[in-house]
């Protein structure tokens, strides 16, 4: 079985999200570079969205590393589970910045959004959240 290269997880997640947004009629711009605070700028129906993408390689990971003090409540967060191989489509979990902040568990030296906390219909594949609010 062919596997995704682990070192390309983050960029793969960004491109999968961009493709899904394009498929849904959004105009999309991907920002490039390390340590950026915005991964994707999207627009649809004169509404603009700032999107941060977090990707994990496969479901056995417990979640997405994210420090609570780095969460912007005015952005959207799309958490991607690449499912570890090329034959399985990725899973997308869509959250507002406020939802992300509330779901993030902060420890002394690390933070995490647990997969189990967003693995439900409120987040999984819920692209309609992008139609509810405008972020810019």
Short mmCIF file of the C-alpha atoms (twelve columns), coordinates in Angstrom:
data_MODEL
# 
_entry.id   MODEL 
# 
loop_
_atom_site.group_PDB 
_atom_site.id 
_atom_site.type_symbol 
_atom_site.label_atom_id 
_atom_site.label_alt_id 
_atom_site.label_comp_id 
_atom_site.label_asym_id 
_atom_site.label_seq_id 
_atom_site.Cartn_x 
_atom_site.Cartn_y 
_atom_site.Cartn_z 
_atom_site.pdbx_PDB_model_num 
ATOM 1   C CA . UNK A 1   0.000   0.000  0.000  1 
ATOM 2   C CA . UNK A 2   1.379   3.419  -0.947 1 
ATOM 3   C CA . UNK A 3   1.851   5.849  1.906  1 
ATOM 4   C CA . UNK A 4   2.050   9.605  2.147  1 
ATOM 5   C CA . UNK A 5   5.495   10.968 2.963  1 
ATOM 6   C CA . UNK A 6   5.373   11.962 6.636  1 
ATOM 7   C CA . UNK A 7   7.490   15.070 6.092  1 
ATOM 8   C CA . UNK A 8   4.906   16.473 3.665  1 
ATOM 9   C CA . UNK A 9   1.923   16.154 6.011  1 
ATOM 10  C CA . UNK A 10  1.415   19.881 6.636  1 
ATOM 11  C CA . UNK A 11  1.660   20.963 3.025  1 
ATOM 12  C CA . UNK A 12  -0.468  18.023 1.878  1 
ATOM 13  C CA . UNK A 13  -3.176  19.103 4.309  1 
ATOM 14  C CA . UNK A 14  -3.117  22.671 2.984  1 
ATOM 15  C CA . UNK A 15  -3.448  21.530 -0.622 1 
ATOM 16  C CA . UNK A 16  -6.280  19.107 0.209  1 
ATOM 17  C CA . UNK A 17  -8.171  21.907 1.977  1 
ATOM 18  C CA . UNK A 18  -7.554  24.323 -0.906 1 
ATOM 19  C CA . UNK A 19  -8.814  21.739 -3.407 1 
ATOM 20  C CA . UNK A 20  -11.934 21.097 -1.356 1 
ATOM 21  C CA . UNK A 21  -12.647 24.831 -1.064 1 
ATOM 22  C CA . UNK A 22  -12.175 25.288 -4.824 1 
ATOM 23  C CA . UNK A 23  -14.532 22.376 -5.448 1 
ATOM 24  C CA . UNK A 24  -17.107 24.187 -3.297 1 
ATOM 25  C CA . UNK A 25  -16.880 27.415 -5.288 1 
ATOM 26  C CA . UNK A 26  -14.427 29.439 -3.190 1 
ATOM 27  C CA . UNK A 27  -11.613 31.540 -4.605 1 
ATOM 28  C CA . UNK A 28  -8.480  30.396 -2.792 1 
ATOM 29  C CA . UNK A 29  -4.985  31.692 -2.139 1 
ATOM 30  C CA . UNK A 30  -2.384  29.600 -0.339 1 
ATOM 31  C CA . UNK A 31  0.349   31.416 1.553  1 
ATOM 32  C CA . UNK A 32  3.813   29.882 1.441  1 
ATOM 33  C CA . UNK A 33  6.659   29.821 3.953  1 
ATOM 34  C CA . UNK A 34  7.394   28.670 7.474  1 
ATOM 35  C CA . UNK A 35  6.008   30.181 10.690 1 
ATOM 36  C CA . UNK A 36  3.107   31.849 8.945  1 
ATOM 37  C CA . UNK A 37  -0.077  32.677 10.816 1 
ATOM 38  C CA . UNK A 38  -2.369  32.281 7.790  1 
ATOM 39  C CA . UNK A 39  -2.381  29.207 5.569  1 
ATOM 40  C CA . UNK A 40  -5.275  29.979 3.212  1 
ATOM 41  C CA . UNK A 41  -7.239  33.056 2.239  1 
ATOM 42  C CA . UNK A 42  -10.611 32.149 0.779  1 
ATOM 43  C CA . UNK A 43  -13.468 34.175 -0.647 1 
ATOM 44  C CA . UNK A 44  -17.008 33.370 -1.682 1 
ATOM 45  C CA . UNK A 45  -20.050 35.590 -2.194 1 
ATOM 46  C CA . UNK A 46  -18.041 38.691 -1.217 1 
ATOM 47  C CA . UNK A 47  -17.133 37.121 2.141  1 
ATOM 48  C CA . UNK A 48  -13.497 36.547 3.028  1 
ATOM 49  C CA . UNK A 49  -12.129 33.853 5.302  1 
ATOM 50  C CA . UNK A 50  -8.773  33.358 6.996  1 
ATOM 51  C CA . UNK A 51  -8.078  29.658 7.405  1 
ATOM 52  C CA . UNK A 52  -5.422  27.897 9.432  1 
ATOM 53  C CA . UNK A 53  -4.832  24.252 8.454  1 
ATOM 54  C CA . UNK A 54  -3.546  21.595 10.844 1 
ATOM 55  C CA . UNK A 55  -2.807  18.127 9.492  1 
ATOM 56  C CA . UNK A 56  -1.970  14.774 11.025 1 
ATOM 57  C CA . UNK A 57  -0.637  11.757 9.217  1 
ATOM 58  C CA . UNK A 58  -3.128  9.172  10.443 1 
ATOM 59  C CA . UNK A 59  -5.831  8.475  12.980 1 
ATOM 60  C CA . UNK A 60  -3.599  6.696  15.465 1 
ATOM 61  C CA . UNK A 61  -2.253  10.152 16.339 1 
ATOM 62  C CA . UNK A 62  -4.221  11.559 19.233 1 
ATOM 63  C CA . UNK A 63  -4.723  14.972 17.673 1 
ATOM 64  C CA . UNK A 64  -3.223  18.167 16.360 1 
ATOM 65  C CA . UNK A 65  -0.524  20.048 18.288 1 
ATOM 66  C CA . UNK A 66  -1.592  23.645 18.854 1 
ATOM 67  C CA . UNK A 67  -0.721  26.121 21.578 1 
ATOM 68  C CA . UNK A 68  -3.816  27.817 22.965 1 
ATOM 69  C CA . UNK A 69  -2.206  31.264 22.981 1 
ATOM 70  C CA . UNK A 70  -1.607  30.958 19.204 1 
ATOM 71  C CA . UNK A 71  -5.304  30.491 18.367 1 
ATOM 72  C CA . UNK A 72  -6.995  33.453 16.698 1 
ATOM 73  C CA . UNK A 73  -10.734 33.407 17.350 1 
ATOM 74  C CA . UNK A 74  -11.328 35.390 14.139 1 
ATOM 75  C CA . UNK A 75  -9.894  32.606 11.959 1 
ATOM 76  C CA . UNK A 76  -11.279 29.270 10.901 1 
ATOM 77  C CA . UNK A 77  -9.333  26.105 11.643 1 
ATOM 78  C CA . UNK A 78  -9.557  23.077 9.424  1 
ATOM 79  C CA . UNK A 79  -8.076  19.948 10.951 1 
ATOM 80  C CA . UNK A 80  -7.087  17.308 8.410  1 
ATOM 81  C CA . UNK A 81  -6.523  13.621 9.036  1 
ATOM 82  C CA . UNK A 82  -4.674  12.284 5.987  1 
ATOM 83  C CA . UNK A 83  -5.510  8.707  7.046  1 
ATOM 84  C CA . UNK A 84  -1.959  7.505  6.398  1 
ATOM 85  C CA . UNK A 85  -2.196  6.177  2.862  1 
ATOM 86  C CA . UNK A 86  -2.917  7.235  -0.695 1 
ATOM 87  C CA . UNK A 87  -6.015  5.071  -1.087 1 
ATOM 88  C CA . UNK A 88  -8.121  6.686  1.658  1 
ATOM 89  C CA . UNK A 89  -9.536  10.192 1.302  1 
ATOM 90  C CA . UNK A 90  -8.630  12.643 4.050  1 
ATOM 91  C CA . UNK A 91  -11.098 13.624 6.750  1 
ATOM 92  C CA . UNK A 92  -11.757 17.333 7.320  1 
ATOM 93  C CA . UNK A 93  -12.888 18.801 10.641 1 
ATOM 94  C CA . UNK A 94  -14.018 22.431 10.378 1 
ATOM 95  C CA . UNK A 95  -14.021 24.677 13.458 1 
ATOM 96  C CA . UNK A 96  -14.347 28.347 14.190 1 
ATOM 97  C CA . UNK A 97  -11.564 30.007 16.128 1 
ATOM 98  C CA . UNK A 98  -13.728 30.079 19.242 1 
ATOM 99  C CA . UNK A 99  -14.534 26.368 18.955 1 
ATOM 100 C CA . UNK A 100 -10.854 25.622 18.437 1 
ATOM 101 C CA . UNK A 101 -9.919  27.640 21.515 1 
ATOM 102 C CA . UNK A 102 -12.530 25.792 23.597 1 
ATOM 103 C CA . UNK A 103 -11.409 22.354 22.325 1 
ATOM 104 C CA . UNK A 104 -7.687  22.968 22.807 1 
ATOM 105 C CA . UNK A 105 -6.168  21.333 25.883 1 
ATOM 106 C CA . UNK A 106 -3.229  23.355 27.121 1 
ATOM 107 C CA . UNK A 107 -0.470  21.742 29.148 1 
ATOM 108 C CA . UNK A 108 2.688   23.322 30.528 1 
ATOM 109 C CA . UNK A 109 4.805   22.933 27.396 1 
ATOM 110 C CA . UNK A 110 2.345   21.828 24.719 1 
ATOM 111 C CA . UNK A 111 -1.229  22.092 23.571 1 
ATOM 112 C CA . UNK A 112 -3.428  19.741 21.576 1 
ATOM 113 C CA . UNK A 113 -6.815  19.533 19.935 1 
ATOM 114 C CA . UNK A 114 -7.817  15.925 20.543 1 
ATOM 115 C CA . UNK A 115 -9.250  14.036 17.586 1 
ATOM 116 C CA . UNK A 116 -11.853 12.488 19.888 1 
ATOM 117 C CA . UNK A 117 -13.180 15.940 20.864 1 
ATOM 118 C CA . UNK A 118 -14.071 16.910 17.280 1 
ATOM 119 C CA . UNK A 119 -14.768 13.527 15.679 1 
ATOM 120 C CA . UNK A 120 -18.508 14.139 15.300 1 
ATOM 121 C CA . UNK A 121 -21.012 15.684 12.869 1 
ATOM 122 C CA . UNK A 122 -20.575 19.158 14.375 1 
ATOM 123 C CA . UNK A 123 -17.044 19.260 12.912 1 
ATOM 124 C CA . UNK A 124 -16.494 16.321 10.510 1 
ATOM 125 C CA . UNK A 125 -17.105 17.534 6.961  1 
ATOM 126 C CA . UNK A 126 -19.180 20.482 8.186  1 
ATOM 127 C CA . UNK A 127 -18.175 22.915 5.440  1 
ATOM 128 C CA . UNK A 128 -21.426 24.828 6.024  1 
ATOM 129 C CA . UNK A 129 -19.703 26.589 8.936  1 
ATOM 130 C CA . UNK A 130 -17.959 28.717 6.326  1 
ATOM 131 C CA . UNK A 131 -21.354 29.957 5.126  1 
ATOM 132 C CA . UNK A 132 -22.459 31.016 8.619  1 
ATOM 133 C CA . UNK A 133 -19.943 33.751 9.422  1 
ATOM 134 C CA . UNK A 134 -17.465 36.057 7.814  1 
ATOM 135 C CA . UNK A 135 -14.001 36.273 9.298  1 
ATOM 136 C CA . UNK A 136 -12.385 39.295 7.640  1 
# 
